[in-house]
Amino acid sequence: QVQLVESGGGLVQAGESLRLSCAASGSISSFGSVAWYRQAPGKQRELVESLSDSGMTNYDGSVKGRLTISKDNAKKTCNLQMNSLKCEATAVYSCQATVKGAAAWGTSWGKGSQVTVSS
């Protein structure tokens, strides 16, 4: 069974930076595309940024130029570097990864990490 665990969340002030990490563990033979989602209080979960196996990224327009997603296939980790954070970035951030276990590809989710940006 594959598990994803996020780390790096916390409380920061507007304008500061934060780096989220996500580590995959379990029976994994291949580590594929990854993505970060966030869910703010009272709102639906939304895509922040994704990174495909081929290196293509897809991101919400509101984060352009301020967030960078990366992954390390060998370490089975992905990161989200967030710069110049705004108060509206306050949310629970969850990572998603497409991984191949013993037999087949599947999508796994982490439980999330709280990011709070204060003014």
Backbone as JSON Lines, residues from 0, in Angstrom:
{"i":0,"aa":"Q","n":[0.84,-1.19,0.0],"ca":[0.0,0.0,0.0],"c":[0.88,1.24,0.0]}
{"i":1,"aa":"V","n":[0.5,2.23,-0.82],"ca":[1.27,3.44,-0.96],"c":[0.76,4.51,0.01]}
{"i":2,"aa":"Q","n":[1.68,5.18,0.65],"ca":[1.32,6.29,1.54],"c":[2.08,7.55,1.13]}
{"i":3,"aa":"L","n":[1.4,8.68,1.21],"ca":[2.01,9.98,0.97],"c":[1.9,10.79,2.25]}
{"i":4,"aa":"V","n":[3.0,11.39,2.65],"ca":[3.01,12.19,3.87],"c":[3.61,13.56,3.56]}
{"i":5,"aa":"E","n":[2.8,14.6,3.82],"ca":[3.27,15.96,3.61],"c":[3.95,16.5,4.86]}
{"i":6,"aa":"S","n":[4.85,17.46,4.63],"ca":[5.5,18.15,5.73],"c":[5.88,19.55,5.27]}
{"i":7,"aa":"G","n":[6.19,20.4,6.24],"ca":[6.65,21.74,5.9],"c":[5.63,22.84,6.05]}
{"i":8,"aa":"G","n":[4.4,22.49,6.38],"ca":[3.39,23.53,6.56],"c":[3.63,24.3,7.85]}
{"i":9,"aa":"G","n":[2.88,25.36,8.02],"ca":[3.02,26.15,9.24],"c":[2.44,27.52,9.09]}
{"i":10,"aa":"L","n":[2.81,28.39,10.0],"ca":[2.32,29.77,10.03],"c":[3.43,30.72,9.58]}
{"i":11,"aa":"V","n":[3.12,31.52,8.56],"ca":[4.07,32.5,8.07],"c":[3.34,33.82,7.87]}
{"i":12,"aa":"Q","n":[4.12,34.88,7.71],"ca":[3.53,36.19,7.43],"c":[3.46,36.42,5.93]}
{"i":13,"aa":"A","n":[2.55,37.25,5.53],"ca":[2.41,37.59,4.11],"c":[3.74,38.09,3.56]}
{"i":14,"aa":"G","n":[4.08,37.61,2.37],"ca":[5.33,37.98,1.75],"c":[6.46,36.99,1.99]}
{"i":15,"aa":"E","n":[6.29,36.11,2.97],"ca":[7.34,35.14,3.27],"c":[7.21,33.9,2.38]}
{"i":16,"aa":"S","n":[8.16,32.98,2.56],"ca":[8.2,31.76,1.75],"c":[8.0,30.53,2.61]}
{"i":17,"aa":"L","n":[7.6,29.46,1.95],"ca":[7.39,28.18,2.62],"c":[7.64,27.09,1.6]}
{"i":18,"aa":"R","n":[8.19,25.99,2.07],"ca":[8.45,24.85,1.18],"c":[7.74,23.62,1.74]}
{"i":19,"aa":"L","n":[6.84,23.09,0.94],"ca":[6.14,21.87,1.31],"c":[6.82,20.67,0.67]}
{"i":20,"aa":"S","n":[6.86,19.58,1.41],"ca":[7.43,18.34,0.88],"c":[6.42,17.21,1.02]}
{"i":21,"aa":"C","n":[6.56,16.25,0.14],"ca":[5.68,15.08,0.17],"c":[6.53,13.86,-0.11]}
{"i":22,"aa":"A","n":[6.47,12.89,0.79],"ca":[7.27,11.68,0.65],"c":[6.36,10.48,0.47]}
{"i":23,"aa":"A","n":[6.67,9.67,-0.52],"ca":[5.89,8.46,-0.78],"c":[6.61,7.26,-0.22]}
{"i":24,"aa":"S","n":[5.85,6.35,0.33],"ca":[6.43,5.12,0.86],"c":[5.51,3.95,0.54]}
{"i":25,"aa":"G","n":[6.06,2.76,0.66],"ca":[5.29,1.57,0.33],"c":[5.91,0.85,-0.85]}
{"i":26,"aa":"S","n":[5.14,-0.04,-1.4],"ca":[5.61,-0.83,-2.53],"c":[5.44,-0.03,-3.82]}
{"i":27,"aa":"I","n":[6.5,0.67,-4.21],"ca":[6.44,1.55,-5.38],"c":[7.51,1.15,-6.37]}
{"i":28,"aa":"S","n":[7.11,0.84,-7.58],"ca":[8.08,0.5,-8.61],"c":[8.36,1.68,-9.53]}
{"i":29,"aa":"S","n":[7.38,2.58,-9.68],"ca":[7.57,3.77,-10.5],"c":[6.84,4.95,-9.88]}
{"i":30,"aa":"F","n":[7.45,6.12,-9.98],"ca":[6.89,7.34,-9.41],"c":[6.56,8.27,-10.56]}
{"i":31,"aa":"G","n":[5.28,8.56,-10.78],"ca":[4.88,9.3,-11.95],"c":[4.57,10.75,-11.71]}
{"i":32,"aa":"S","n":[3.47,11.22,-12.26],"ca":[3.1,12.62,-12.14],"c":[2.7,12.96,-10.72]}
{"i":33,"aa":"V","n":[2.9,14.24,-10.37],"ca":[2.55,14.69,-9.03],"c":[1.78,16.0,-9.11]}
{"i":34,"aa":"A","n":[1.09,16.32,-8.04],"ca":[0.33,17.56,-8.0],"c":[0.1,17.98,-6.57]}
{"i":35,"aa":"W","n":[-0.08,19.28,-6.4],"ca":[-0.46,19.82,-5.11],"c":[-1.83,20.47,-5.25]}
{"i":36,"aa":"Y","n":[-2.7,20.18,-4.3],"ca":[-4.02,20.78,-4.23],"c":[-4.14,21.51,-2.89]}
{"i":37,"aa":"R","n":[-5.09,22.4,-2.82],"ca":[-5.36,23.08,-1.56],"c":[-6.85,23.26,-1.37]}
{"i":38,"aa":"Q","n":[-7.25,23.29,-0.11],"ca":[-8.63,23.53,0.22],"c":[-8.7,24.54,1.35]}
{"i":39,"aa":"A","n":[-9.24,25.69,1.05],"ca":[-9.41,26.74,2.05],"c":[-10.73,26.53,2.78]}
{"i":40,"aa":"P","n":[-10.87,27.07,3.97],"ca":[-12.12,26.92,4.73],"c":[-13.33,27.38,3.94]}
{"i":41,"aa":"G","n":[-14.33,26.52,3.85],"ca":[-15.56,26.86,3.16],"c":[-15.48,26.82,1.65]}
{"i":42,"aa":"K","n":[-14.35,26.38,1.11],"ca":[-14.2,26.34,-0.35],"c":[-13.9,24.92,-0.81]}
{"i":43,"aa":"Q","n":[-14.06,24.71,-2.12],"ca":[-13.75,23.41,-2.69],"c":[-12.25,23.26,-2.89]}
{"i":44,"aa":"R","n":[-11.82,22.02,-2.93],"ca":[-10.41,21.76,-3.19],"c":[-10.07,22.19,-4.62]}
{"i":45,"aa":"E","n":[-8.9,22.81,-4.79],"ca":[-8.5,23.27,-6.1],"c":[-7.06,22.89,-6.38]}
{"i":46,"aa":"L","n":[-6.77,22.74,-7.66],"ca":[-5.41,22.44,-8.08],"c":[-4.53,23.67,-7.9]}
{"i":47,"aa":"V","n":[-3.35,23.47,-7.3],"ca":[-2.38,24.55,-7.18],"c":[-1.38,24.44,-8.33]}
{"i":48,"aa":"E","n":[-0.75,23.27,-8.45],"ca":[0.19,23.05,-9.53],"c":[0.44,21.56,-9.69]}
{"i":49,"aa":"S","n":[0.63,21.14,-10.93],"ca":[0.91,19.74,-11.21],"c":[2.16,19.64,-12.08]}
{"i":50,"aa":"L","n":[2.77,18.46,-12.05],"ca":[3.98,18.21,-12.83],"c":[3.88,16.81,-13.41]}
{"i":51,"aa":"S","n":[3.91,16.73,-14.73],"ca":[3.77,15.43,-15.37],"c":[5.13,14.74,-15.48]}
{"i":52,"aa":"D","n":[5.09,13.52,-15.9],"ca":[6.32,12.75,-16.09],"c":[7.23,13.39,-17.14]}
{"i":53,"aa":"S","n":[6.61,14.05,-18.11],"ca":[7.39,14.66,-19.2],"c":[7.88,16.05,-18.84]}
{"i":54,"aa":"G","n":[7.54,16.51,-17.63],"ca":[8.0,17.82,-17.2],"c":[7.02,18.95,-17.44]}
{"i":55,"aa":"M","n":[5.86,18.64,-17.94],"ca":[4.84,19.67,-18.18],"c":[4.2,20.07,-16.87]}
{"i":56,"aa":"T","n":[4.02,21.36,-16.69],"ca":[3.37,21.86,-15.49],"c":[2.03,22.49,-15.83]}
{"i":57,"aa":"N","n":[1.15,22.44,-14.87],"ca":[-0.16,23.07,-15.0],"c":[-0.43,23.72,-13.65]}
{"i":58,"aa":"Y","n":[-0.84,24.99,-13.68],"ca":[-1.01,25.66,-12.4],"c":[-2.15,26.66,-12.46]}
{"i":59,"aa":"D","n":[-2.61,27.0,-11.27],"ca":[-3.64,28.02,-11.16],"c":[-3.0,29.37,-11.48]}
{"i":60,"aa":"G","n":[-3.69,30.17,-12.23],"ca":[-3.14,31.45,-12.67],"c":[-2.76,32.38,-11.54]}
{"i":61,"aa":"S","n":[-3.4,32.23,-10.4],"ca":[-3.13,33.13,-9.29],"c":[-1.77,32.91,-8.66]}
{"i":62,"aa":"V","n":[-1.13,31.79,-8.96],"ca":[0.16,31.47,-8.34],"c":[1.33,31.61,-9.3]}
{"i":63,"aa":"K","n":[1.05,32.05,-10.51],"ca":[2.08,32.13,-11.54],"c":[3.27,32.96,-11.07]}
{"i":64,"aa":"G","n":[4.47,32.37,-11.21],"ca":[5.68,33.08,-10.86],"c":[6.06,33.02,-9.4]}
{"i":65,"aa":"R","n":[5.19,32.51,-8.58],"ca":[5.46,32.49,-7.14],"c":[5.61,31.09,-6.59]}
{"i":66,"aa":"L","n":[5.1,30.09,-7.28],"ca":[5.19,28.71,-6.81],"c":[5.94,27.86,-7.8]}
{"i":67,"aa":"T","n":[6.72,26.92,-7.29],"ca":[7.48,26.0,-8.13],"c":[7.34,24.59,-7.6]}
{"i":68,"aa":"I","n":[6.91,23.69,-8.48],"ca":[6.77,22.29,-8.11],"c":[7.96,21.51,-8.65]}
{"i":69,"aa":"S","n":[8.39,20.52,-7.91],"ca":[9.5,19.67,-8.35],"c":[9.3,18.28,-7.79]}
{"i":70,"aa":"K","n":[10.01,17.32,-8.39],"ca":[9.92,15.96,-7.86],"c":[11.24,15.24,-8.06]}
{"i":71,"aa":"D","n":[11.47,14.26,-7.22],"ca":[12.67,13.43,-7.3],"c":[12.21,11.99,-7.42]}
{"i":72,"aa":"N","n":[12.32,11.44,-8.61],"ca":[11.82,10.08,-8.83],"c":[12.57,9.05,-8.0]}
{"i":73,"aa":"A","n":[13.85,9.25,-7.84],"ca":[14.65,8.28,-7.09],"c":[14.27,8.28,-5.6]}
{"i":74,"aa":"K","n":[14.05,9.47,-5.07],"ca":[13.69,9.58,-3.65],"c":[12.19,9.45,-3.43]}
{"i":75,"aa":"K","n":[11.42,9.51,-4.53],"ca":[9.96,9.41,-4.46],"c":[9.41,10.55,-3.59]}
{"i":76,"aa":"T","n":[9.86,11.72,-3.9],"ca":[9.4,12.9,-3.19],"c":[8.98,13.99,-4.17]}
{"i":77,"aa":"C","n":[8.12,14.86,-3.72],"ca":[7.82,16.05,-4.49],"c":[7.74,17.24,-3.55]}
{"i":78,"aa":"N","n":[8.05,18.4,-4.08],"ca":[8.1,19.61,-3.27],"c":[7.31,20.73,-3.93]}
{"i":79,"aa":"L","n":[6.88,21.66,-3.11],"ca":[6.23,22.86,-3.61],"c":[6.85,24.06,-2.9]}
{"i":80,"aa":"Q","n":[7.62,24.83,-3.65],"ca":[8.23,26.03,-3.11],"c":[7.26,27.19,-3.32]}
{"i":81,"aa":"M","n":[6.9,27.84,-2.25],"ca":[5.93,28.93,-2.33],"c":[6.58,30.23,-1.85]}
{"i":82,"aa":"N","n":[6.64,31.2,-2.72],"ca":[7.26,32.49,-2.41],"c":[6.21,33.59,-2.42]}
{"i":83,"aa":"S","n":[6.53,34.68,-1.74],"ca":[5.65,35.85,-1.7],"c":[4.21,35.44,-1.38]}
{"i":84,"aa":"L","n":[4.08,34.71,-0.31],"ca":[2.76,34.18,0.05],"c":[1.78,35.29,0.4]}
{"i":85,"aa":"K","n":[0.54,35.07,0.0],"ca":[-0.54,36.0,0.3],"c":[-1.5,35.36,1.3]}
{"i":86,"aa":"C","n":[-2.25,36.18,1.98],"ca":[-3.17,35.67,3.0],"c":[-4.17,34.67,2.41]}
{"i":87,"aa":"E","n":[-4.56,34.9,1.16],"ca":[-5.54,34.0,0.55],"c":[-4.96,32.63,0.22]}
{"i":88,"aa":"A","n":[-3.69,32.44,0.47],"ca":[-3.08,31.13,0.27],"c":[-3.33,30.22,1.48]}
{"i":89,"aa":"T","n":[-3.9,30.75,2.52],"ca":[-4.2,29.94,3.7],"c":[-5.14,28.8,3.33]}
{"i":90,"aa":"A","n":[-4.69,27.57,3.6],"ca":[-5.46,26.39,3.22],"c":[-4.74,25.14,3.71]}
{"i":91,"aa":"V","n":[-5.42,24.02,3.56],"ca":[-4.77,22.72,3.76],"c":[-4.26,22.27,2.4]}
{"i":92,"aa":"Y","n":[-2.96,22.0,2.32],"ca":[-2.33,21.6,1.08],"c":[-2.08,20.1,1.08]}
{"i":93,"aa":"S","n":[-2.53,19.46,0.01],"ca":[-2.4,18.01,-0.09],"c":[-1.64,17.65,-1.37]}
{"i":94,"aa":"C","n":[-0.81,16.64,-1.27],"ca":[-0.12,16.18,-2.47],"c":[-0.82,14.96,-3.04]}
{"i":95,"aa":"Q","n":[-0.7,14.84,-4.33],"ca":[-1.26,13.71,-5.06],"c":[-0.16,13.16,-5.96]}
{"i":96,"aa":"A","n":[-0.06,11.86,-6.03],"ca":[0.95,11.26,-6.89],"c":[0.39,10.04,-7.58]}
{"i":97,"aa":"T","n":[0.81,9.87,-8.82],"ca":[0.45,8.68,-9.57],"c":[1.65,7.75,-9.51]}
{"i":98,"aa":"V","n":[1.44,6.61,-8.9],"ca":[2.56,5.7,-8.7],"c":[2.17,4.31,-9.16]}
{"i":99,"aa":"K","n":[3.2,3.54,-9.47],"ca":[2.97,2.14,-9.84],"c":[3.41,1.26,-8.7]}
{"i":100,"aa":"G","n":[2.47,0.48,-8.22],"ca":[2.78,-0.44,-7.14],"c":[3.32,-1.74,-7.7]}
{"i":101,"aa":"A","n":[2.95,-2.83,-7.07],"ca":[3.45,-4.12,-7.49],"c":[2.9,-4.53,-8.86]}
{"i":102,"aa":"A","n":[1.68,-4.09,-9.17],"ca":[1.06,-4.59,-10.39],"c":[0.52,-3.5,-11.3]}
{"i":103,"aa":"A","n":[0.05,-2.4,-10.74],"ca":[-0.64,-1.42,-11.56],"c":[-0.42,0.01,-11.08]}
{"i":104,"aa":"W","n":[-0.73,0.95,-11.97],"ca":[-0.65,2.36,-11.62],"c":[-1.89,2.76,-10.83]}
{"i":105,"aa":"G","n":[-1.7,3.69,-9.92],"ca":[-2.83,4.2,-9.17],"c":[-2.52,5.59,-8.65]}
{"i":106,"aa":"T","n":[-3.52,6.28,-8.17],"ca":[-3.35,7.63,-7.63],"c":[-3.5,7.61,-6.11]}
{"i":107,"aa":"S","n":[-2.56,8.22,-5.44],"ca":[-2.59,8.28,-3.98],"c":[-2.61,9.72,-3.52]}
{"i":108,"aa":"W","n":[-3.17,9.93,-2.33],"ca":[-3.27,11.26,-1.73],"c":[-2.66,11.27,-0.34]}
{"i":109,"aa":"G","n":[-2.08,12.4,0.01],"ca":[-1.66,12.61,1.38],"c":[-2.81,13.18,2.19]}
{"i":110,"aa":"K","n":[-2.63,13.25,3.5],"ca":[-3.7,13.74,4.36],"c":[-3.73,15.26,4.44]}
{"i":111,"aa":"G","n":[-2.67,15.9,4.04],"ca":[-2.66,17.35,4.01],"c":[-1.81,18.0,5.08]}
{"i":112,"aa":"S","n":[-1.41,19.23,4.79],"ca":[-0.6,20.01,5.71],"c":[-1.15,21.44,5.73]}
{"i":113,"aa":"Q","n":[-1.36,21.96,6.92],"ca":[-1.96,23.29,7.06],"c":[-0.93,24.39,6.79]}
{"i":114,"aa":"V","n":[-1.32,25.31,5.94],"ca":[-0.53,26.51,5.69],"c":[-1.38,27.71,6.07]}
{"i":115,"aa":"T","n":[-0.87,28.53,6.95],"ca":[-1.58,29.73,7.38],"c":[-0.71,30.95,7.13]}
{"i":116,"aa":"V","n":[-1.25,31.89,6.38],"ca":[-0.52,33.11,6.06],"c":[-1.23,34.27,6.75]}
{"i":117,"aa":"S","n":[-0.5,34.94,7.63],"ca":[-1.1,36.05,8.38],"c":[-0.63,37.39,7.8]}
{"i":118,"aa":"S","n":[-1.45,38.39,8.03],"ca":[-1.13,39.72,7.48],"c":[-0.24,40.51,8.42]}
